[in-house]
Amino acid sequence: MALYKVILSYDGTEFHGSQRQAVKRTVQGVVEETLCELGWIGNSVLFAGRTDSGVHASGQVIAFRLDWKHPDGNLLRALNALLPHDVAARDISQMPESFHPRFDAIARTYHYQIDCEPLRNPLQDRYSWKVWPDIDYVLVQKTAKLIPGRKDFGAFGRPMKPGGATIREVYRAVWHKDGTRFRFEIIANAFLYHMVRHLVFTQVSVGQGKITIDEFARYLQEPNFSTAQGLAPPHGLNLKEVLYTKDKLIK
């Protein structure tokens, strides 16, 4: 019986989040169904983190124990032969028994994609938020520079448990632009519930001139959560990578 770590990629459009639910289709549910076909008898596959309904992942990490008598590459191929079309195992490796994909992670990277076009683009709309009027790239870049550091992000999300801490350390927050496409990249030790989507929505509000950078800064100085900021839709969000070593951290 070995402990396997798998990097998982999925299109979240048709999933009700990553965490298993009784009747709704989830990533954990379909992964566990697939593993059962391969002889898995465990109770629960471990995930590095939860993703909401509609959120995608290209670097989710899962772990499970399995009695597999063949090479790891064969297991990777077997998983991909049985998983549904919107889930794929990208990499596999055996880990020490003490490994936990969530508790051993030191940081996570999320990307959020925006397309600034006046007309719909069916080839992009599944994976990006269509925003119009256009946003000011210089303004959102200046706003993003306020985010990194160890701060109270209580204005941008709630803790997973009632009464939990809202202080998080953000190592990197930056916007990239390619034509009409914008991508927000953020790396942090952990995230509050909906934190990335609230941060994106509020920065877009700055970029469209609806609020000022000073008003954004006030949310960091007065971290009282308010839904008045709004929430960017889930389909633009991607769990890009889970980090277990410090070499990829950018401060």
Sequence and secondary structure as in RCSB ss.txt:
>XXXX:A:sequence
MALYKVILSYDGTEFHGSQRQAVKRTVQGVVEETLCELGWIGNSVLFAGRTDSGVHASGQVIAFRLDWKHPDGNL
LRALNALLPHDVAARDISQMPESFHPRFDAIARTYHYQIDCEPLRNPLQDRYSWKVWPDIDYVLVQKTAKLIPGR
KDFGAFGRPMKPGGATIREVYRAVWHKDGTRFRFEIIANAFLYHMVRHLVFTQVSVGQGKITIDEFARYLQEPNF
STAQGLAPPHGLNLKEVLYTKDKLIK
>XXXX:A:secstr
 EEEEEEEEE GGG S SS  SSS  HHHHHHHHHHHTT   S  EES    TT EEEEEEEEEEE   S HHHH
HHHHHHHS TTEEEEEEEEE TT  TTTT  EEEEEEEEE  SS  TTTTTTSEE  S   HHHHHHHHTTS EE
EE GGG B SSTT   EEEEEEEEEEEETTEEEEEEEES   BTHHHHHHHHHHHHHTTSS HHHHHHHHHS   
 GGG    GGGEEEEEEE SGGG   
